[in-house]
Amino acid sequence: MSTNEAPVRAPSFLLAVAPLLITTVLLMVQFFVFQDFTPHVPLALGIVICGLFAMARGMRWSVIEESMLKVVRVGLPAIFILMCVGMLISAWIVSGTVPTLIHFGFGYLSAGSFLVVTCLICSLISLMTGTSWGTVGTVGLALMGVGEGLGVPAYLTGGALVSGAFFGDKMSPLSETTNLTPAVCGTDLWSHIRGMMATTVPAMLVALCLYAWIGSGYEGSLGAAGNVEQIRVAIEQHYQVGLVTLLPAVAVVVLGMLRAPALPVMFTGILLACALAVFQQGIELKTLSTVLHSGHVSQTGVEAVDKLLSKGGIMSMTWVITLTLFALGFVGALEAYGTLDAIRRKLDQIIKGRFGLVLGSQASVLGVGTLIGDVYTSLVLPGQLLKDKYRAMGYKPTTLSRSIEDCGTLCSPLIPWNMGGAFVSSAIGVPTVLYAPVAFACWLSPLFGLLWAALGWFMPRIDADEAVQAPEETGAEVAEWGTGR
């Protein structure tokens, strides 16, 4: 943050958190009184309120604005990825990639094994590509169609694919959140991934067992054959299906495994899909441009297919993108005013023991994710607030980074107004409140984190060499992320 010519005295704790509390009230009114789960306007008002509090204490608006822009830069890579995901979804539909995946899926999947296989497929694709959003919007969308045909309820399919996609995202070295979190907390990528295995692996194993048990109740379900045939016929009549249409998916997976950057990988998938749409499906260039911008509108005449395949486009991402901008701007305003410093000092006084340290970490992430609705903010803020506390108590930062991703990455699709929940609900057409309870891997992982904290397991201590390292050195990478460099 830039400094004024005359230093501004830090506000008291109550004054420091007042803008945050007022904005929380506005959000609660919006959600529970107006029954409107769109936090954009309350967050915009939160920026105004924070600015008024800051200027009342003698701070210039230019200082607040500079802090806002600095934090917004952190989210710019995610915004570009979101726009590419929107184009990727619509391109993969009109190219026949998603319809082909649905068509082939009916031949190889049964209702009884469907939930387990869905979770595993989505986890592998997300692990290889590093994007949960891309997995949900493409392969996940296809699996929603297969589940529809097999007679599996949409909310169960949604829970299984969300568990798999966000598990893979969390554990992938290609994921931007998996790279951002250790940088914020002062550790390295591979130590962070190894640390997450203690909570993520048992959560995933339990989730797979639950999906196998639930899926067994749908084995040989009556009426599925009619749904499958109707969807198959509709796809065959309106799309050219075949192995060649899977080329974009294969290219994205291969490039992801080769650790290519996310944006070039997505652009490759989009361009290949566009070529197939023109030369394989007979789509005109003018129509293709409209589809990439505004999304595809399916007109097969079969309601289940049309609802499923009317998706995508850059404009479909505007809800999440604008939420990200408002959320990060609000955090920047709070940082300039001194709210974050005040909360950091208060946490220092409250957190004493091992369990409280992990519980405080998780509560901070969930609080930010619920209040502000932005995934990246919920990863960055708790890391900045608590990394020195972990060091002071003698614990390695891998426990902090694990706790942050347990509740930040995995719980973001479980909150309706969070950018994760908003995207998933929009992409698969299932309300967040319906699939969240059965997205077992997402909410079991934080519970395992609390269990290990209570038992004192999987919480490595700082050794002698690390203890002499200055906190400023471990935070060097944080400055890089914070300034958008």
C-alpha positions, 0 to 999 in steps of 0.5 A: 500500500502506498503511504500518504505524506502524513501517516494515518493513525490505525483505527481501533479494532471496532472501527477497523472491522465496521466496514466489514460488519456493515457489508455483512449485514447488507449481504445477509439482507440481500440473501435472506430478506430479498432472497437474491443470491447475488452479492455484487451490489452489497460488495460494491456498497462495501467498497463505498463504505470502506472508502468513506471510513478511510477518508474520514480518518484522513486517507486519500482516495488514491491510496484506497484505489491503488490498494484495490487495483493491486489486489484485483491484479491477483485475480486477472489470470482467473478472469482470463481462464473463466472467459476461455472456459466459457468459449471452451464449453460452447466450442466443445458442444458445437464441435460434437465433442460433448455430444460424442462423450455423452453418446459413448458414455451410454455404451460403457457405463451402467447405472450402478457404477456410474457415480463412482466412475463419474467421480474418478473420471472427473478427478483424473481429467482435472488432475491432468489439466489443472482446471476444475471449471474446465472439467465440470463444463466439458466432461462433467456436462457430458456425464450429466447427460449420461446420468440423465439417460441412466436414470440417476438423479441430477443432484447425485451426478453433480455431487460426484463430478464436483467431488472428483473435479475439485479433488483433481484441481486441488492435487494438480501441480498445474492448478493456479490455486495449488500454485497460489496457496503455497506461494502465499503461505511461504512453502513450495509446491510439492511440499504443499501437495504432499501435505494435502494428501493427509486429508484429501486421500482419506476423504476421497476414499470415503466418498468413493465408498459412499458413491458405490453404496448409493449407486448400487440402489440404481443398478438395473433401474427401470425406465433408463433404456427409454431415456438412453435411446431418446437421447442417443437418437437426438444426438445422432440426428443433430451431431456427427459423432465419432472418434475424431470429435474427441481430438480437442479433449485428447489435446487438452489432456496431453498438453496438461500432462506436459505441464503446458500453461493453462491459457495456451492449453485452453486456446488449443482446445478451443481452436481444434473444436472450432475447426471441427465445428466448421469442417465436421459439423458444418457450422458457419463462421458467423454462427461460430463467432456468435456461439463463442460469444453468447453460447450455444442454443440446442434445438434437438426438440428433446428437452433433456438434451436441449437443456443440457447442451444450451451452454457456454460462451464468454457472456455466460461467465460475466456473473462470476467475473464481475463478482471476482472484480467486486470481491477483490476490490473490496479486499483491497479497500479493507487492506488500505483502511487497516481492517486486515491488520486489525483482524491479524492482531486479534487472531494473534490474541485468540489462537493459542493451541494446535486445534485452535490454530487449524480451526481458526485457519478453516474458519477464516477461509470459510468466512471470507469465501462465504462473505465475499464469494471469491475463491482467490481472496479466500486463499490469499487473505488467511495465508497473509493473516496466519502464516506468521502465527504458524511459524511462531507456534512452531508448525510448518506452513504446509499445515496452513496451506493444506487447511486453506485449500481444504476449505478454499478450493474444496468448499467453494463449489458448496457455497451458492454465491461463491464464484465456485458454486455459481459457476458449477450451478450454472454449468450443470443446471443443478442448484448448489444446495442440492448437490452440495450435501452429496459432494462428499470429498469436498466437505469431508476433507476439512473434517479430516483436517480437524481430526488430525489437529485434535490428535496431533497427527500430520502436523509437522513441526519446524526443524532447527534450520527452518526456525532461523529463517526470517519470516520476511524471506518466506513471504517474498513470493507473497509480495509477487502475487500481491502486486500481480507480478 
